[in-house]
């Protein structure tokens, strides 16, 4: 029973780690010098950069990242 429990727990940890890794995307955000108008610069893991002076809601910003990473 102890051996079975060990493998069952190990399997759960592996599955949880794979789910977390699949949903995460490495993003590097660089601070730019402050200008009169605030500009957002987002550098994605695939090297693409998004620069915008617009203000996004959290949902719209997450959607923008998903779309950019999918292309």
HUURWO-V524570 format. One line per field, one symbol per residue. ss: DSSP state (H for helix, E for strand, C for the rest). A space follows every 50 residues. Layout:
ss->???
This chain:
ss->CHHHHHHHHHHHHHHHHHHHHHHCCCCEECCCCCCCCCCEEEECCCCCEE EECCCCCHHHHHHHHHHHHHC
